[in-house]
Amino acid sequence: MTLPFLATATANPAAQIRAWWTSSVAWVDTHWLQIGIAIGAGLVIYFALSLIRGFALKKAQSAPGQFTLTDIVGRVIHKTKSLVLAIVAIRLVAASANPPIVVLQIIQFVFTVAVVLQVAIWAREIVLGLIQRRAAEGHNETLVNAMGIIRLLISIALFAVAAIVILDNMGVNVTGLIAGLGIGGIAIGLAAQGIFSDLFASLSIIFDRPFRVGEAIKYDNSVATVERIGLKSTHLRSVNGELLVISNTNLLSKEITNYAHLERRRVQFAIGVIYQTTPAMLRALPDLLKAQVEAEGHEFVRSSFIGFGASSLDFELVADIPSADYNEVIAARTAIGIRVFEEMTKAGYDFAYPTQTTFTAAPDGTMILPYAESVTMKTPKPAQS
């Protein structure tokens, strides 16, 4: 909306002001009754809006819980300014008083500015409320600490948009301003690319929640527990005790395996027995392995013959450990392995290991022993005279 009373200003502002004053006095003299009625109606509208705001605010504040949707609505209502309600009431009744065009334009301009700023305030409270609600759900210390900079960035963005809208309604050409803000934003973004990259990666971790503090994850070749999620880096404690500090950008650039939501973990054993094992013992081996897993209180998955090895008959044993704790899984796997070794040894099984047997053939192809038979040397009898 362009304001003609600004565009038509002459070189003599005093004369312009006197003209506006004269027209306003004439309007009051001729429309005093309509003005009085409009003022009365405006007061009624203002008090009605104030009562509605007070009632809605009371209802929202009486609802239990913090950072709920009702609480966010209450914060938005609380940020509704009384001045804005008064301007809205004036705008609603202004036309009924038949004011001069200049007065109507001023009222319209003030109404636009007030509403745009109020909408920006509402939008800020809604966005911040939703972010804080997300932080409260996950009890995320990082997001709580980052709320200061998030509030600043959101406020700058929303009020910059509000300022552009207001200037556009004043008749100002905002094309150059928007282009300048865009170029400035690009320059700032390039200058602080690393910082913003890690910051947005941190927010991505907070909102997407690929993992949380205290959860065990596998990153690259490391298995570690998440100790802290910061604005720039995440601290991981490996199973060997080392502290791994990884930037959030690098952390999200690779595949992450989260072990926290596992109800169980699977362990596998490769078992090889010698070729001299009898078929009956081979058939009995899967049941023997199953019994050892169940004796340790874990879930047996399968045990089967998987192939003929170079020096062994190969079996596999697969079991599920009902725990997400990596240390408990390691202990359970150790207990199963020792029990399997113990019971297989008692049952007469021999574990295979890499061996080679050499066979020697005679010139006619007959297999012979790989070593010469012992020969008894006979002492010749002395000659008799």
C-alpha positions as CSV (number, residue, x, y, z in Angstrom):
1,M,0.0,0.0,0.0
2,T,1.5,3.3,-1.1
3,L,0.7,6.3,1.1
4,P,-0.3,9.3,-1.0
5,F,0.1,11.7,1.8
6,L,3.8,10.9,1.8
7,A,4.2,10.8,-1.9
8,T,2.5,14.2,-2.4
9,A,4.4,16.1,0.2
10,T,5.4,19.5,-1.1
11,A,8.4,21.6,-0.5
12,N,6.4,23.5,2.1
13,P,5.5,20.9,4.9
14,A,3.9,23.6,7.0
15,A,1.3,24.3,4.4
16,Q,0.6,20.6,4.0
17,I,0.1,20.2,7.7
18,R,-2.2,23.2,7.8
19,A,-4.3,21.7,5.0
20,W,-4.6,18.4,6.9
21,W,-5.5,20.2,10.1
22,T,-8.2,22.2,8.3
23,S,-9.8,19.2,6.7
24,S,-9.7,17.3,10.0
25,V,-11.4,20.2,11.9
26,A,-14.0,20.4,9.2
27,W,-14.6,16.6,9.4
28,V,-15.0,16.8,13.2
29,D,-17.5,19.7,13.0
30,T,-19.6,17.9,10.4
31,H,-19.4,14.3,11.6
32,W,-19.2,14.6,15.4
33,L,-22.2,12.3,15.9
34,Q,-20.7,9.5,13.7
35,I,-17.3,10.0,15.4
36,G,-18.9,9.6,18.9
37,I,-20.7,6.5,17.8
38,A,-17.5,5.1,16.3
39,I,-15.6,5.8,19.5
40,G,-18.2,4.1,21.6
41,A,-18.3,1.1,19.2
42,G,-14.5,1.0,19.2
43,L,-14.4,0.9,23.0
44,V,-16.9,-1.9,23.1
45,I,-14.9,-3.9,20.5
46,Y,-11.6,-3.3,22.4
47,F,-13.1,-4.4,25.8
48,A,-14.6,-7.5,24.1
49,L,-11.3,-8.4,22.5
50,S,-9.6,-7.9,25.9
51,L,-12.1,-10.1,27.6
52,I,-11.6,-12.9,25.0
53,R,-7.8,-12.6,25.4
54,G,-8.1,-12.8,29.2
55,F,-10.5,-15.8,29.1
56,A,-8.4,-17.7,26.6
57,L,-5.2,-16.9,28.5
58,K,-6.7,-18.1,31.8
59,K,-7.9,-21.4,30.2
60,A,-4.4,-22.0,28.6
61,Q,-2.6,-21.3,31.8
62,S,-4.8,-23.6,33.9
63,A,-4.0,-26.6,31.7
64,P,-1.4,-28.9,33.3
65,G,2.0,-29.4,31.8
66,Q,4.8,-27.2,30.5
67,F,5.6,-26.9,26.8
68,T,2.4,-28.6,25.8
69,L,0.4,-27.3,22.8
70,T,-2.0,-25.6,25.2
71,D,0.9,-23.9,27.0
72,I,2.3,-22.7,23.6
73,V,-1.2,-21.3,22.8
74,G,-1.2,-19.5,26.2
75,R,2.2,-18.0,25.5
76,V,1.0,-16.7,22.1
77,I,-2.1,-15.2,23.6
78,H,0.0,-13.6,26.4
79,K,2.2,-11.9,23.8
80,T,-0.8,-10.2,22.2
81,K,-0.4,-6.5,22.9
82,S,-3.2,-4.3,24.2
83,L,-2.1,-1.6,21.8
84,V,-2.7,-4.0,18.9
85,L,-6.2,-4.7,20.1
86,A,-6.9,-1.0,20.3
87,I,-5.6,-0.4,16.8
88,V,-7.7,-3.3,15.5
89,A,-10.8,-1.8,17.2
90,I,-10.0,1.6,15.6
91,R,-9.6,0.1,12.2
92,L,-12.9,-1.8,12.4
93,V,-14.9,1.4,13.2
94,A,-12.9,4.0,11.3
95,A,-14.9,3.8,8.1
96,S,-18.2,4.4,9.9
97,A,-17.1,7.9,10.9
98,N,-16.4,9.0,7.3
99,P,-12.9,10.3,8.0
100,P,-10.8,12.2,5.5
101,I,-8.8,10.1,3.1
102,V,-5.6,11.2,4.9
103,V,-6.8,10.0,8.3
104,L,-8.1,6.8,6.9
105,Q,-4.7,6.2,5.2
106,I,-2.8,6.9,8.5
107,I,-5.1,4.5,10.4
108,Q,-4.6,1.8,7.7
109,F,-0.8,2.3,7.8
110,V,-0.6,2.1,11.6
111,F,-2.9,-1.0,11.5
112,T,-0.7,-2.7,8.9
113,V,2.5,-2.0,11.0
114,A,0.9,-3.2,14.2
115,V,-0.5,-6.4,12.7
116,V,2.7,-7.3,10.9
117,L,4.8,-6.9,14.0
118,Q,2.2,-8.8,16.1
119,V,2.2,-11.7,13.6
120,A,6.0,-11.8,13.7
121,I,5.8,-12.0,17.5
122,W,3.2,-14.8,17.4
123,A,5.3,-16.7,14.8
124,R,8.4,-16.4,17.0
125,E,6.6,-17.7,20.1
126,I,5.1,-20.6,18.1
127,V,8.4,-21.7,16.7
128,L,10.3,-21.3,19.9
129,G,7.5,-23.1,21.8
130,L,7.6,-26.1,19.5
131,I,11.4,-26.2,19.7
132,Q,11.3,-26.1,23.5
133,R,8.6,-28.7,23.5
134,R,10.9,-31.0,21.5
135,A,13.7,-30.3,23.9
136,A,11.5,-31.1,26.9
137,E,10.4,-34.4,25.3
138,G,14.0,-35.6,24.9
139,H,15.4,-33.8,28.0
140,N,18.1,-32.5,25.6
141,E,20.7,-30.4,27.3
142,T,22.2,-29.3,24.0
143,L,19.0,-27.8,22.7
144,V,18.3,-26.1,26.0
145,N,21.8,-24.5,25.8
146,A,21.3,-23.5,22.2
147,M,18.0,-21.8,22.8
148,G,19.7,-18.4,23.1
149,I,21.3,-18.5,19.6
150,I,18.1,-20.1,18.1
151,R,15.9,-17.3,19.6
152,L,18.3,-14.7,18.1
153,L,18.3,-16.3,14.6
154,I,14.6,-16.8,14.6
155,S,13.9,-13.2,15.8
156,I,16.3,-11.7,13.1
157,A,14.7,-13.7,10.4
158,L,11.0,-13.0,11.3
159,F,11.5,-9.3,12.0
160,A,13.5,-8.8,8.8
161,V,10.6,-10.2,6.9
162,A,8.2,-8.0,8.9
163,A,10.4,-4.9,8.1
164,I,10.3,-5.7,4.4
165,V,6.5,-6.1,4.4
166,I,6.1,-2.7,6.2
167,L,8.5,-0.9,3.8
168,D,6.7,-2.4,0.9
169,N,3.4,-1.1,2.3
170,M,5.0,2.3,2.6
171,G,5.7,2.3,-1.1
172,V,9.4,1.7,-0.8
173,N,11.0,-0.4,-3.5
174,V,12.3,-3.3,-1.5
175,T,13.8,-5.3,-4.5
176,G,17.3,-3.9,-3.9
177,L,17.0,-4.4,-0.1
178,I,16.0,-8.1,-0.6
179,A,18.9,-8.6,-3.0
180,G,21.3,-6.9,-0.6
181,L,20.1,-9.1,2.3
182,G,20.5,-12.2,0.1
183,I,24.0,-11.3,-0.9
184,G,24.9,-10.5,2.7
185,G,23.5,-13.7,3.9
186,I,25.5,-15.7,1.3
187,A,28.7,-13.9,2.4
188,I,28.1,-14.6,6.1
189,G,27.2,-18.2,5.3
190,L,30.4,-18.7,3.3
191,A,32.5,-17.0,6.0
192,A,31.1,-19.2,8.8
193,Q,30.4,-22.3,6.7
194,G,32.1,-24.7,9.1
195,I,30.4,-23.3,12.2
196,F,26.9,-23.3,10.6
197,S,27.4,-26.7,9.1
198,D,28.1,-28.2,12.6
199,L,25.3,-26.2,14.2
200,F,22.7,-27.4,11.7
201,A,24.1,-30.9,12.0
202,S,23.7,-30.6,15.8
203,L,20.1,-29.5,15.3
204,S,19.6,-32.4,12.9
205,I,20.8,-34.8,15.5
206,I,18.6,-33.2,18.1
207,F,15.4,-33.3,16.0
208,D,15.9,-36.5,14.0
209,R,17.3,-38.3,17.0
210,P,19.5,-41.0,15.3
211,F,20.9,-41.5,18.8
212,R,20.7,-40.0,22.3
213,V,23.1,-39.5,25.2
214,G,23.8,-42.8,26.9
215,E,23.1,-44.9,23.8
216,A,25.7,-47.3,22.3
217,I,26.4,-46.7,18.6
218,K,28.8,-47.9,16.0
219,Y,30.5,-45.1,14.1
220,D,32.9,-46.0,11.3
221,N,35.0,-48.8,12.9
222,S,34.4,-47.8,16.5
223,V,31.7,-49.0,19.0
224,A,31.1,-46.3,21.6
225,T,28.6,-44.8,24.0
226,V,27.3,-41.2,23.4
227,E,28.4,-39.0,26.3
228,R,27.5,-35.5,25.1
229,I,26.0,-33.9,22.0
230,G,27.4,-30.3,21.6
231,L,26.7,-27.6,19.1
232,K,29.9,-28.3,17.2
233,S,31.0,-31.8,18.2
234,T,29.8,-35.0,19.8
235,H,31.7,-36.9,22.5
236,L,31.8,-40.7,22.3
237,R,33.3,-43.1,24.8
238,S,34.7,-46.2,23.1
239,V,34.4,-49.7,24.5
240,N,38.2,-49.5,25.1
241,G,37.8,-46.3,27.2
242,E,39.0,-43.7,24.7
243,L,37.2,-40.4,24.4
244,L,36.3,-39.7,20.7
245,V,35.5,-36.1,19.8
246,I,33.9,-36.0,16.4
247,S,32.4,-32.9,14.6
248,N,28.7,-33.3,14.0
249,T,29.1,-32.8,10.3
250,N,31.6,-35.7,10.0
251,L,29.5,-37.8,12.3
252,L,26.4,-37.6,10.1
253,S,28.4,-38.1,6.9
254,K,29.0,-41.8,7.7
255,E,26.7,-44.7,8.5
256,I,25.7,-45.0,12.1
257,T,24.5,-48.2,13.8
258,N,22.4,-47.6,16.9
259,Y,22.4,-50.5,19.3
260,A,20.1,-48.8,21.9
261,H,16.8,-50.1,20.5
262,L,17.9,-53.7,20.2
263,E,16.0,-56.1,22.4
264,R,18.6,-58.8,21.7
265,R,22.0,-59.2,20.1
266,R,23.0,-62.1,17.9
267,V,26.3,-64.0,18.3
268,Q,27.8,-66.6,16.0
269,F,30.3,-69.4,16.5
270,A,32.2,-71.3,13.7
271,I,33.0,-74.9,14.9
272,G,35.2,-77.3,13.1
273,V,35.6,-81.0,13.9
274,I,38.0,-83.5,12.5
275,Y,37.2,-85.7,9.5
276,Q,37.5,-88.8,11.6
277,T,34.3,-87.9,13.5
278,T,31.6,-90.6,13.0
279,P,28.3,-89.8,11.2
280,A,26.4,-90.5,14.3
281,M,28.4,-87.9,16.3
282,L,27.9,-85.4,13.4
283,R,24.1,-85.9,13.5
284,A,24.1,-85.4,17.3
285,L,26.2,-82.3,17.3
286,P,23.4,-79.7,16.6
287,D,21.3,-80.9,19.5
288,L,24.3,-80.8,21.8
289,L,25.1,-77.2,20.8
290,K,21.4,-76.2,21.3
291,A,21.4,-77.7,24.8
292,Q,24.4,-75.6,25.8
293,V,22.9,-72.3,24.6
294,E,19.6,-73.0,26.4
295,A,21.5,-74.1,29.6
296,E,23.0,-70.6,29.7
297,G,19.5,-69.1,29.5
298,H,19.8,-67.7,26.0
299,E,17.7,-68.2,22.8
300,F,19.0,-70.8,20.4
301,V,18.5,-69.8,16.7
302,R,20.1,-72.6,14.7
303,S,23.0,-75.0,14.4
304,S,23.8,-76.7,11.1
305,F,26.5,-78.2,9.0
306,I,27.9,-75.6,6.6
307,G,30.6,-77.2,4.6
308,F,33.7,-79.4,4.1
309,G,36.7,-77.4,5.1
310,A,40.3,-78.0,4.1
311,S,41.0,-79.8,7.3
312,S,37.6,-79.8,9.1
313,L,33.9,-80.5,9.0
314,D,32.4,-77.1,9.6
315,F,29.3,-76.3,11.7
316,E,27.8,-73.0,12.8
317,L,26.1,-72.0,16.0
318,V,23.8,-68.9,16.1
319,A,22.2,-67.6,19.3
320,D,20.4,-64.5,20.5
321,I,21.4,-62.8,23.8
322,P,18.4,-60.9,25.3
323,S,20.4,-57.8,26.2
324,A,21.4,-54.5,24.6
325,D,24.4,-54.0,26.9
326,Y,27.5,-54.8,24.9
327,N,29.5,-56.0,28.0
328,E,26.7,-58.4,28.9
329,V,26.7,-59.8,25.4
330,I,30.4,-60.3,25.5
331,A,30.2,-62.1,28.8
332,A,27.3,-64.3,27.5
333,R,29.2,-65.2,24.4
334,T,32.2,-66.2,26.5
335,A,30.1,-68.4,28.8
336,I,28.5,-70.2,25.8
337,G,31.8,-70.8,24.1
338,I,33.4,-72.3,27.2
339,R,30.4,-74.5,27.8
340,V,30.4,-75.7,24.2
341,F,34.1,-76.6,24.4
342,E,33.6,-78.4,27.7
343,E,30.6,-80.5,26.6
344,M,32.0,-81.4,23.2
345,T,35.3,-82.5,24.8
346,K,33.3,-84.7,27.3
347,A,31.3,-86.2,24.3
348,G,34.5,-87.2,22.5
349,Y,34.6,-84.6,19.8
350,D,38.0,-83.5,18.5
351,F,38.4,-79.9,17.3
352,A,40.1,-79.6,13.9
353,Y,43.1,-77.5,13.3
354,P,45.1,-77.1,10.1
355,T,47.0,-80.3,9.4
356,Q,48.5,-82.1,6.3
357,T,49.0,-85.8,5.7
358,T,51.6,-87.0,3.2
359,F,51.1,-90.4,1.4
360,T,53.9,-92.1,-0.6
361,A,53.3,-94.2,-3.6
362,A,55.5,-97.0,-5.0
363,P,56.6,-97.0,-8.7
364,D,53.6,-99.1,-9.6
365,G,51.2,-96.6,-7.8
366,T,50.6,-98.6,-4.7
367,M,50.4,-96.5,-1.6
368,I,53.1,-97.3,0.9
369,L,54.1,-96.0,4.2
370,P,55.8,-92.6,4.2
371,Y,58.7,-94.1,6.1
372,A,61.0,-97.2,5.7
373,E,60.3,-100.3,7.7
374,S,62.9,-101.0,10.3
375,V,65.3,-103.7,9.2
376,T,67.0,-106.0,11.7
377,M,70.6,-106.3,11.0
378,K,71.8,-110.0,11.3
379,T,75.4,-110.7,12.4
380,P,77.1,-113.4,10.2
381,K,78.0,-116.5,12.0
382,P,81.7,-117.2,12.3
383,A,83.1,-119.9,10.0
384,Q,83.7,-123.3,11.6
385,S,87.0,-125.0,11.3
